[in-house]
Amino acid sequence: GNSVTQMEGPVTLSEEAFLTINCTYTATGYPSLFWYVQYPGEGLQLLLKATKADDKGSNKGFEATYRKETTSFHLEKGSVQVSDSAVYFCALTSGGSNYKLTFGKGTLLTVNP
Amino acid sequence: DVKVTQSSRYLVKRTGEKVFLECVQDMDHENMFWYRQDPGLGLRLIYFSYDVKMKEKGDIPEGYSVSREKKERFSLILESASTNQTSMYLCASIGQGHGSNQPQHFGDGTRLSIL
């Protein structure tokens, strides 16, 4: 079956630090990969996605590259801000008609001024 | 923009009560989902529905049922609430034919406490 393993938190950084949150996956077929973000008190919203090998998703200064050879989709940002404090979820769908998402357990990021 | 609305942000119920969580989406999406979110466990799929009156079990359906009488509304039912169902519940939707590379759209969640 499908599974997603992401770096356990919590992660605490100072403002302007470099961020990496690791994510690896196991899936049948050719999955699409997503990073979702959940700000305090809110639901999940899509941060970025990649649909095939070597695709790079990017948004709000965050990037992640779909690496089929290492089955990874690590999230990076060069300079984090206090407003980036949130929970980050790596997820995948592996095709088919039911659009089911498989999520990692989430990583809590806290950025201090 | 897609809007997924969950009827309550916070809910407190007692053990043994029948609890209804409501979710409405405004984009005519065929597929709707209910997840629960717990610290250290991430999001786990309870049930999903791919059309009116159609439903399928997710990974943790025990103790829950669902209803989809209208396309825009997907209800999660706790038949007899128990304390281990205290959690954050998230609803999501996506349209048919959007492809698996499109994201699900989430509501803001209902934080349910069972006393």
Interface residues (C-beta under 8 A of the other chain):
Chain A: P31 S32 F34 Y36 G41 E42 G43 L44 Q45 L46 K49 T51 F89 T93 S94 G95 G96 S97 N98 Y99 K100 L101 F103 G104 K105 G106
Chain B: V4 N31 F33 G40 L41 G42 L43 R44 L45 F48 Y50 E56 G58 L90 A92 I94 Q96 H98 S100 N101 Q102 P103 Q104 F106 G107 D108 G109
